[in-house]
Structures are given as C-alpha cells and as structure tokens.
Amino acid sequence: MKVLVTGGAGFIGRWTVNHLLKDGHKVWVLDNLSNGNRSNLKCLAGHSEFMGLTVGDVKEVATLSLLFKNNFDICYHLAASINVQDSIDDPKTTFENDAIGTFNVLEQCRKTGTKMVFMSTCMVYDRATSDKGIGESWPVKPASPYAGSKIAGENMVLSYYYAYGLPVTVVRPFNTYGPFQKSSGEGGVVAIFIKRDLEGKTLNIYGDGTQTRDLLYVEDCARFVVEAGYSDKVNGKVVNAGSGKDICINDLARLIAGAEDKVKHVPHIHPQSEIQKLLCDSELADKLLGWKPAVSLEEGIELTRDWIRNNIGLTQ
C-alpha cells in the first residue's frame, strides 16, 4: 500500500514508519520537526520503500494537497502538539495543531477516500477507579487544553465516519516509552528517569509519587497503531492499547534507580492536569485486532536504557 505518516519523524511516528516498511509498504512522512527529528529516520531513509520526508505542517493546506496527490491507502495522523504544560501556557497553538490540523488532514482523506488512523491519548480519560482499568466507554475529562484539543480532533474524525462513510479509527495508546523518546523536558517519564540515573543524578518525582501509569513499550504501540489501519473491524471505533498493568511513579523510580536515596519529590508543575490512576483495559484491541503487548516493563526498561546509553554517550 501507499501510506502517509504525519508526525513520522517523532517518537511513536518513527516506530510506526519502521513497522510499515517491514510490512513492505511505500511510506511518506510529513513532519514540521517541532517534536520530531531527522535523525530518528536516519536508519530508515535508505529503505527502498521509504519515499521521503516532507518538512511541512498539517496547518499548511497547500502542502497537504500536494502530498495527497499520491493517492494514499492509509494516513496515520500522529502529528500533534504533545506537551501538557505548553497547552496550558499557550492553548491556541495546541488547538490549532491538534484540532484544526486534524481537520485539514481529514479533508484530504475525504477527498481521496483515504483511511485515517487518528492518534489520540489516554490523557483524555478521567482517572481509573477499579482494577479492571479504563475501557473505551470510560468517561472523558479534558483536564488540560491538550486533552481538550485531542477530544475535539477525535470527534471530528468520527463525524467523518458517520457523515461521509470515511473509514477512520481513533487509537488511544497509554503511556508509551522506549528508544528514540526524548529524555528531557516533558518527555516520557521512563526516558527521563533512565537518563538521570545514567548521569548519577536524582530522579525527581512530581508530587507524592503515588500516581500510577500503564506503561506500553513503543514497538508494541507501533504494532497496535499499524494494525488498526489494516483492519476494517475497527472502522468508526475508538480503541485503547496498554499493558493492563499500572505502576506508581515511586515504584518506577526505585525500579530504575535501584535505591531509595536517588529519589526526590518536587512540586508538581501542573497538578490540575494530573490523572491519579491510569490503567488500560485493552480487551477491545485483543478482540478486534488480536493485539496484545509482548514486551514486559522490565525488558522494556533495559532496552531503553541500552539505547540511551549507546546513543547519548552515557555510562553508569
């Protein structure tokens, strides 16, 4: 097939491109490089089916129109603003990227009959209150403009399924981590903790550290995202993906650092947007896609540690 990945030079995008190339598809990437990086695609660029990176923005209709002349079979729409604090400080930019940008891509998909897989987030949900976890029908709670913009994007995507019969799927992966994730700023907690541990620094935890996360290894996430595009069974649906296990941030820090004295609690930068318990119920992904995570947290942490050590030149 011919496939477009917006945000394909980003963390999850890079792994999505990798999976699609392994499956033998021709892949185009659109990325404005605000979150992504050319280096993420370096080892993929020589692949015979990699059709190139277009440096451009989903808010640029002319750029999208030109790209969609390739008559894509699937568009994996991953391009987005992803920083919660940035969305609180500058909600307009996040809304324009995540809602208006999504509308622009949707319009191109509608005109060309291209299936869209829309990358949403577990941050749209209210906290889990049971050990079964959060299913797709769980209440949403837009506790930040980032979450609100993602919900707006989701609703537009699903409206094109009902109004036009466009094949679309909304995917909500839980907290994804692994190689190529940023280990600074508001990157993933696993990458940040590992980098600080390798540097001999304390692991700073926002708040009391009792908040939990369901951590999904990035190759498992990319496999889920890609397979959602392949299957008609998830058209018009919202589908979760997670490990089905949550861990509190205190325990995660101890697992990575191996010692209590390397952990420090600091004031939360955006406590109003904190979700106390995130635990995924992935039953629908299993039922419709036959998808289950394959990489354990312990294995994933070691794979991520090896990548950070080898690629950032750090040693313990």
FENMOLIN-V504643 format. One record per residue. N is the residue number from 1. RES is the residue in three letters. PHI is phi in whole degrees, 0 to 359 (* if undefined). OMEGA is omega in whole degrees, -180 to 180 (none if undefined). Layout:
{{N;RES;PHI;OMEGA} {N;RES;PHI;OMEGA}}
//
This chain:
{{1;MET;*;172} {2;LYS;256;-169} {3;VAL;228;172} {4;LEU;250;174} {5;VAL;241;173} {6;THR;279;-173} {7;GLY;71;-174} {8;GLY;287;175} {9;ALA;265;177} {10;GLY;274;-174} {11;PHE;296;180} {12;ILE;291;180} {13;GLY;301;-179} {14;ARG;299;180} {15;TRP;288;175} {16;THR;294;176} {17;VAL;300;180} {18;ASN;303;-179} {19;HIS;294;-180} {20;LEU;296;178} {21;LEU;296;177} {22;LYS;298;179} {23;ASP;278;172} {24;GLY;92;-179} {25;HIS;268;171} {26;LYS;278;-172} {27;VAL;234;172} {28;TRP;253;179} {29;VAL;235;171} {30;LEU;242;-179} {31;ASP;204;177} {32;ASN;270;175} {33;LEU;65;175} {34;SER;284;174} {35;ASN;248;-179} {36;GLY;274;-177} {37;ASN;210;178} {38;ARG;305;-177} {39;SER;297;178} {40;ASN;296;-178} {41;LEU;259;-172} {42;LYS;305;-176} {43;CYS;280;178} {44;LEU;256;-172} {45;ALA;298;180} {46;GLY;277;-180} {47;HIS;294;-175} {48;SER;296;-178} {49;GLU;263;175} {50;PHE;278;-171} {51;MET;266;171} {52;GLY;116;177} {53;LEU;257;170} {54;THR;261;177} {55;VAL;276;-176} {56;GLY;193;-170} {57;ASP;237;179} {58;VAL;291;175} {59;LYS;274;-179} {60;GLU;265;-175} {61;VAL;297;-179} {62;ALA;296;178} {63;THR;297;179} {64;LEU;297;-179} {65;SER;300;179} {66;LEU;295;-180} {67;LEU;298;-174} {68;PHE;286;171} {69;LYS;293;177} {70;ASN;283;178} {71;ASN;54;-179} {72;PHE;292;172} {73;ASP;279;-179} {74;ILE;221;169} {75;CYS;241;173} {76;TYR;267;-174} {77;HIS;264;-178} {78;LEU;251;-178} {79;ALA;296;-176} {80;ALA;188;161} {81;SER;281;-171} {82;ILE;235;-174} {83;ASN;263;-177} {84;VAL;298;-178} {85;GLN;295;177} {86;ASP;300;-180} {87;SER;292;177} {88;ILE;286;-179} {89;ASP;286;-175} {90;ASP;218;-175} {91;PRO;297;-178} {92;LYS;299;-179} {93;THR;297;179} {94;THR;298;180} {95;PHE;296;-179} {96;GLU;296;180} {97;ASN;289;-169} {98;ASP;270;179} {99;ALA;255;-179} {100;ILE;292;176} {101;GLY;301;178} {102;THR;296;177} {103;PHE;301;-180} {104;ASN;300;179} {105;VAL;293;179} {106;LEU;302;-179} {107;GLU;299;177} {108;GLN;294;178} {109;CYS;297;180} {110;ARG;297;-178} {111;LYS;294;-175} {112;THR;251;-179} {113;GLY;67;-177} {114;THR;269;175} {115;LYS;295;175} {116;MET;243;167} {117;VAL;252;-176} {118;PHE;260;179} {119;MET;279;174} {120;SER;257;-172} {121;THR;204;174} {122;CYS;290;-179} {123;MET;291;176} {124;VAL;283;-172} {125;TYR;275;164} {126;ASP;284;-176} {127;ARG;298;173} {128;ALA;288;179} {129;THR;235;178} {130;SER;216;180} {131;ASP;283;177} {132;LYS;287;177} {133;GLY;96;-174} {134;ILE;265;173} {135;GLY;265;-174} {136;GLU;295;-179} {137;SER;270;180} {138;TRP;296;180} {139;PRO;300;174} {140;VAL;267;179} {141;LYS;212;-178} {142;PRO;286;-175} {143;ALA;278;175} {144;SER;211;174} {145;PRO;301;175} {146;TYR;299;179} {147;ALA;297;179} {148;GLY;298;180} {149;SER;291;177} {150;LYS;294;178} {151;ILE;296;177} {152;ALA;300;178} {153;GLY;298;178} {154;GLU;304;-177} {155;ASN;295;176} {156;MET;296;180} {157;VAL;300;-179} {158;LEU;293;178} {159;SER;296;179} {160;TYR;287;174} {161;TYR;291;-177} {162;TYR;282;-176} {163;ALA;278;-172} {164;TYR;239;-176} {165;GLY;72;180} {166;LEU;288;177} {167;PRO;290;180} {168;VAL;221;173} {169;THR;219;175} {170;VAL;257;179} {171;VAL;248;179} {172;ARG;237;175} {173;PRO;290;175} {174;PHE;274;-165} {175;ASN;293;-174} {176;THR;269;-179} {177;TYR;215;176} {178;GLY;143;180} {179;PRO;303;-180} {180;PHE;82;176} {181;GLN;282;178} {182;LYS;297;-178} {183;SER;244;177} {184;SER;216;180} {185;GLY;60;178} {186;GLU;258;173} {187;GLY;285;-179} {188;GLY;289;-176} {189;VAL;299;-179} {190;VAL;296;-179} {191;ALA;296;179} {192;ILE;297;-180} {193;PHE;298;-178} {194;ILE;296;-179} {195;LYS;299;180} {196;ARG;295;178} {197;ASP;295;178} {198;LEU;295;179} {199;GLU;275;-179} {200;GLY;76;-179} {201;LYS;263;176} {202;THR;289;176} {203;LEU;265;-176} {204;ASN;272;-179} {205;ILE;248;177} {206;TYR;286;178} {207;GLY;73;-175} {208;ASP;272;175} {209;GLY;80;180} {210;THR;275;178} {211;GLN;296;-176} {212;THR;246;177} {213;ARG;225;174} {214;ASP;261;-170} {215;LEU;263;-175} {216;LEU;245;-180} {217;TYR;292;-167} {218;VAL;296;179} {219;GLU;291;173} {220;ASP;296;179} {221;CYS;297;-179} {222;ALA;298;178} {223;ARG;299;177} {224;PHE;297;-178} {225;VAL;300;-178} {226;VAL;298;-177} {227;GLU;291;174} {228;ALA;296;177} {229;GLY;286;-178} {230;TYR;283;-168} {231;SER;258;173} {232;ASP;284;-177} {233;LYS;293;-179} {234;VAL;255;176} {235;ASN;298;-180} {236;GLY;78;-176} {237;LYS;242;169} {238;VAL;259;-177} {239;VAL;226;177} {240;ASN;272;167} {241;ALA;213;177} {242;GLY;198;-178} {243;SER;278;-176} {244;GLY;82;177} {245;LYS;226;175} {246;ASP;244;-180} {247;ILE;222;178} {248;CYS;285;-174} {249;ILE;296;175} {250;ASN;300;-179} {251;ASP;291;177} {252;LEU;298;179} {253;ALA;298;179} {254;ARG;294;179} {255;LEU;296;-178} {256;ILE;280;-175} {257;ALA;274;179} {258;GLY;74;-179} {259;ALA;205;-178} {260;GLU;295;-174} {261;ASP;287;177} {262;LYS;267;-175} {263;VAL;250;179} {264;LYS;224;177} {265;HIS;263;-177} {266;VAL;231;179} {267;PRO;299;-179} {268;HIS;288;-179} {269;ILE;280;176} {270;HIS;214;-177} {271;PRO;299;-178} {272;GLN;293;-179} {273;SER;254;180} {274;GLU;289;172} {275;ILE;253;-169} {276;GLN;294;-177} {277;LYS;225;175} {278;LEU;243;180} {279;LEU;218;-172} {280;CYS;267;167} {281;ASP;256;-176} {282;SER;259;-175} {283;GLU;301;-178} {284;LEU;293;178} {285;ALA;297;177} {286;ASP;294;-177} {287;LYS;294;-173} {288;LEU;268;-176} {289;LEU;247;-174} {290;GLY;67;-175} {291;TRP;266;171} {292;LYS;217;176} {293;PRO;293;-177} {294;ALA;247;-173} {295;VAL;253;179} {296;SER;287;179} {297;LEU;299;-179} {298;GLU;299;179} {299;GLU;294;-179} {300;GLY;296;178} {301;ILE;298;-179} {302;GLU;291;176} {303;LEU;296;179} {304;THR;290;178} {305;ARG;300;180} {306;ASP;298;-179} {307;TRP;294;180} {308;ILE;297;180} {309;ARG;298;-176} {310;ASN;282;-174} {311;ASN;256;177} {312;ILE;246;174} {313;GLY;71;-179} {314;LEU;256;174} {315;THR;227;178} {316;GLN;284;none}}
//
